[in-house]
Amino acid sequence: MGTGNLLNQDQIDAFQRDGVVLVRGVFKDWVDVLSAGIERNMNEPGPYAAENLKAGESGRFFDDYCNWTRIPEFERVIRESRAAEVAARLMKSRSVQVFHDHVLVKEPGTSKPTPWHQDSPYYFVEGEQTVSFWSPMDPVREASLRCVAGSHKWPKLVLPTRWLSEENFYPDADAYMPVPDPDAEPEKFRVMEWPMEPGDAVAFSYRTLHGARGNNAATRRRAFSLRLLGDDARYVTRPGRTSPPFPGHGMTDGQKLREDWFPTVYRA
C-alpha cells in the first residue's frame, strides 16, 4: 500500500528544505492502539520514565522512552503502520531502521513548556537521513510541537541541557551554540506549528530545533513520538552520556546501528 494519499512531493520538498513538515493522518488508524500502549506505559513505566516537574509546578508531565520491545501496541504500530514508508520518502532513503519510541504526556493544567532543543546532541547517531514523528492522541491547539524552519542546516548543534536541572549536558560547550530564544527574536526565526488532530504527525529532522508550550487546556495532551533512521545514519561518540543511553551497545564510530537492537522495518 503506497503513501500517496498521505504524502505529496511538496511535503517531501518542505521536509528537505525546512527540516519539518506536517503530515496529516499518519497514525490516524492507530490512535486507539497507541492510546492503549500509552496507558500501559504509564501503568508499567520503564527504567527511563521521568516526571518532569519541579515542586510547586502544576499538572503532570510524564515521559518515557525505549519501550517498543516490551509494549506490543507500540511494536505493532512500528511494524504495521505506514510510518516507516512515509519516513523513507521524506528522508529520500531506501531503508528505515527503528531508533526508539518516546511517550510524552502533559496532563491538563501543566503549564511547564518543553524547552527549545535539538535531539541530535543527545543521540549517538549522525546523518542527513533522520526523522522523528510527533503525533498527538488528543486534539491539540496551543500545546502543539513548535519547530524552527531551517535549523537542521545550522553549522553548529545547540548545546544540550538537562531539562529538570537546566545544566549543561556536555563538557566542551564551545563546540555548540547556545540555546536561542525564537520567541524573543521572531524576525530571525521562523517557528512552524499547527493545530493537530489525533494521528496527525509533525515530521522533523533530529537536528531541527523544537519545543512545545505548556498544556493549559482542560484536556490531556498525550503524544507518541517515533524516531527513525535512514541509509546514511551512523554511530557517533558524543562528549557525554547520551539519551537514550543504550548501555552495552558495543558500537564504534562510523558503524550502522546494530540490526538486532535497531531493526530495519522498511526497504524500498
C-alpha positions as MATLAB code, in Angstrom:
seq = 'MGTGNLLNQDQIDAFQRDGVVLVRGVFKDWVDVLSAGIERNMNEPGPYAAENLKAGESGRFFDDYCNWTRIPEFERVIRESRAAEVAARLMKSRSVQVFHDHVLVKEPGTSKPTPWHQDSPYYFVEGEQTVSFWSPMDPVREASLRCVAGSHKWPKLVLPTRWLSEENFYPDADAYMPVPDPDAEPEKFRVMEWPMEPGDAVAFSYRTLHGARGNNAATRRRAFSLRLLGDDARYVTRPGRTSPPFPGHGMTDGQKLREDWFPTVYRA';
ca = [
       0.000    0.000    0.000;
       1.517    3.318   -1.059;
       1.726    6.547    0.895;
       0.314    8.605   -1.977;
      -2.741    9.889   -0.122;
      -0.658   10.682    2.977;
       2.296   12.411    1.363;
       2.929   14.548   -1.714;
       6.075   15.920   -3.349;
       5.545   19.386   -1.842;
       5.712   17.875    1.642;
       8.899   15.960    0.812;
      10.442   19.191   -0.552;
       9.336   21.100    2.565;
      10.895   18.484    4.852;
      14.186   18.649    2.956;
      14.169   22.478    2.937;
      12.773   23.294    6.402;
      13.650   20.151    8.374;
       9.987   19.886    9.398;
       6.602   19.209    7.796;
       3.093   18.318    8.963;
       1.778   15.001    7.632;
      -1.913   14.538    8.355;
      -3.263   11.156    9.399;
      -0.037    9.114    9.573;
      -1.275    7.303   12.709;
      -4.990    8.020   12.278;
      -5.897    4.328   12.071;
      -3.720    3.556   15.093;
      -4.915    6.110   17.659;
      -6.763    3.512   19.765;
      -3.816    1.105   19.674;
      -1.307    3.827   20.586;
      -3.587    5.195   23.320;
      -3.758    1.714   24.859;
       0.038    1.468   24.613;
       0.493    4.836   26.329;
      -1.895    3.741   29.101;
       0.111    0.515   29.539;
       3.350    2.533   29.530;
       2.083    4.875   32.266;
       0.872    1.943   34.372;
       4.091   -0.023   33.839;
       6.821    2.596   33.389;
      10.237    1.538   32.111;
      13.649    2.305   33.634;
      13.864    5.707   31.887;
      10.424    7.013   32.894;
      10.514   10.541   34.317;
       8.236   13.091   35.917;
       9.412   16.437   34.544;
       8.048   18.953   37.029;
       9.720   20.642   39.971;
       7.966   21.024   43.320;
       5.203   23.618   43.089;
       4.705   23.362   39.295;
       1.152   22.483   38.324;
      -0.099   19.423   36.457;
       1.905   16.362   35.417;
       4.455   15.932   32.608;
       5.328   12.237   32.196;
       7.757   10.881   29.660;
       9.360    7.536   28.935;
      11.237    6.008   26.012;
      12.663    2.797   24.519;
       9.643    0.642   25.341;
       8.562   -0.697   21.954;
      10.111   -4.130   22.528;
       8.022   -4.647   25.699;
       4.804   -2.823   24.762;
       3.114   -4.808   21.990;
       0.899   -1.908   20.901;
       3.962    0.184   20.041;
       5.658   -2.666   18.206;
       2.529   -3.281   16.114;
       2.402    0.370   15.053;
       6.120    0.451   14.201;
       5.929   -2.713   12.113;
       2.430   -2.450   10.599;
       1.619    1.246   10.159;
       2.739    3.308    7.173;
       5.033    5.492    9.285;
       8.269    3.802    8.149;
       7.308    4.138    4.485;
       6.386    7.818    4.962;
       9.752    8.282    6.712;
      11.636    6.669    3.815;
      10.039    9.073    1.322;
      10.638   12.141    3.492;
      14.303   11.220    4.068;
      14.794   10.020    0.461;
      16.133    6.793    1.918;
      15.836    3.242    0.601;
      15.701    1.695    4.059;
      14.430    2.648    7.512;
      15.708    1.477   10.904;
      13.954    1.952   14.248;
      15.884    4.115   16.688;
      13.368    4.358   19.535;
       9.901    5.354   20.692;
       9.099    8.171   23.139;
       5.886    8.925   25.037;
       5.202   12.448   26.368;
       2.052   13.146   28.381;
       1.082   16.611   29.633;
      -1.991   16.421   31.845;
      -4.476   19.350   31.884;
      -3.094   22.461   33.554;
       0.564   21.514   33.044;
       1.950   24.975   32.452;
       5.580   23.875   32.007;
       6.777   24.266   28.420;
       9.106   21.761   26.744;
      12.350   23.763   26.402;
      13.823   24.538   22.948;
      16.340   21.852   21.945;
      17.637   19.708   19.116;
      17.573   15.927   19.533;
      20.857   15.275   17.701;
      23.235   16.298   20.520;
      21.514   13.862   22.893;
      21.688   10.944   20.433;
      24.705    8.825   19.451;
      23.786    8.944   15.777;
      24.546   11.347   12.917;
      23.312   11.536    9.351;
      21.331   13.625    6.906;
      18.632   10.955    6.843;
      16.880   11.079   10.201;
      13.247   11.703   11.080;
      11.129   11.925   14.224;
       7.359   11.735   14.129;
       5.487   13.551   16.897;
       1.838   12.558   16.961;
      -0.846   13.613   19.446;
      -3.541   11.192   20.592;
      -5.725   14.187   21.556;
      -6.684   17.271   19.523;
      -4.082   19.982   20.157;
      -4.366   23.708   19.577;
      -1.889   25.520   21.827;
       0.203   22.607   23.128;
       1.405   21.519   19.697;
       5.028   20.884   18.763;
       6.887   24.004   17.578;
       9.850   23.716   15.183;
      12.266   26.309   13.780;
      12.402   26.019    9.981;
      15.904   25.566    8.563;
      17.569   24.919   11.919;
      18.599   21.426   10.729;
      21.153   23.182    8.482;
      22.769   25.343   11.178;
      26.582   24.922   11.200;
      26.748   24.101   14.928;
      24.492   21.994   17.099;
      22.693   23.658   20.010;
      24.134   22.920   23.463;
      22.064   20.195   25.133;
      20.879   20.783   28.702;
      19.219   18.578   31.294;
      15.550   19.542   31.356;
      14.966   19.425   35.073;
      18.187   20.999   36.351;
      18.816   23.074   33.196;
      22.551   22.438   33.487;
      24.824   21.796   30.515;
      24.970   18.223   29.277;
      28.486   18.262   27.866;
      31.928   19.460   28.980;
      33.059   21.102   25.710;
      30.476   23.855   25.420;
      32.459   25.742   22.724;
      31.680   23.091   20.134;
      27.998   24.025   20.443;
      25.930   27.185   20.042;
      23.880   28.471   22.992;
      20.147   27.690   23.007;
      18.414   30.518   21.102;
      15.062   32.016   22.126;
      12.984   32.084   18.927;
      10.087   33.869   20.648;
      12.352   36.765   21.628;
      13.602   37.252   18.044;
      10.662   36.410   15.758;
      12.250   38.277   12.841;
      15.213   35.882   12.965;
      13.460   32.537   13.409;
      10.518   31.033   11.520;
       8.560   28.938   14.005;
       6.298   26.302   12.447;
       3.337   24.991   14.449;
      -0.056   23.608   13.571;
      -3.366   22.741   15.225;
      -3.470   18.945   15.061;
      -5.971   16.119   15.204;
      -5.277   12.704   16.762;
      -2.970   10.687   14.498;
      -1.573   13.685   12.600;
       2.222   13.868   12.799;
       4.868   16.544   12.714;
       7.897   15.014   10.963;
      11.208   16.679   11.771;
      14.961   16.065   11.495;
      16.981   15.176   14.606;
      18.818   18.478   14.020;
      15.664   20.633   13.935;
      15.264   22.964   16.925;
      11.917   22.329   18.601;
       9.932   22.807   21.792;
       6.318   22.958   22.983;
       4.154   25.199   25.111;
       2.620   24.049   28.364;
      -0.794   22.411   28.283;
      -3.227   24.949   29.736;
      -6.213   23.232   28.121;
      -8.791   21.222   30.070;
      -7.823   18.060   28.153;
      -4.793   15.787   28.226;
      -2.041   16.048   25.651;
      -0.721   12.549   25.012;
       1.952   12.353   22.320;
       3.659    9.365   20.742;
       7.000   10.060   19.132;
       8.823    7.630   16.852;
      12.477    8.146   15.897;
      13.630    6.502   12.673;
      16.904    6.345   10.721;
      17.769    6.253    7.024;
      20.596    4.877    4.880;
      23.353    7.288    5.912;
      22.805    7.261    9.704;
      25.913    6.139   11.599;
      27.004    5.726   15.207;
      28.957    8.682   16.621;
      30.612    9.134   20.021;
      29.279   12.149   21.933;
      31.300   14.011   24.602;
      28.950   12.905   27.374;
      26.293   10.323   28.262;
      23.684   10.070   25.534;
      19.945    9.990   25.971;
      18.743    7.279   25.443;
      21.949    5.641   26.705;
      21.512    2.053   25.363;
      24.121    0.666   27.789;
      26.414   -2.058   26.462;
      25.648   -1.400   22.788;
      29.282   -2.060   21.784;
      29.173    0.081   18.619;
      32.060    2.188   17.326;
      32.209    5.401   15.298;
      31.012    5.136   11.713;
      29.067    1.887   12.171;
      25.494    1.448   11.050;
      23.399    0.836   14.148;
      23.249   -2.848   15.095;
      20.278   -4.565   13.469;
      19.451   -6.785   16.435;
      18.673   -3.698   18.572;
      17.638   -1.279   15.785;
      15.912   -3.430   13.177;
      15.191   -2.395    9.608;
      11.402   -2.003    9.333;
      11.167   -0.823    5.723;
      13.020   -1.437    2.464;
      12.089    0.262   -0.819;
];
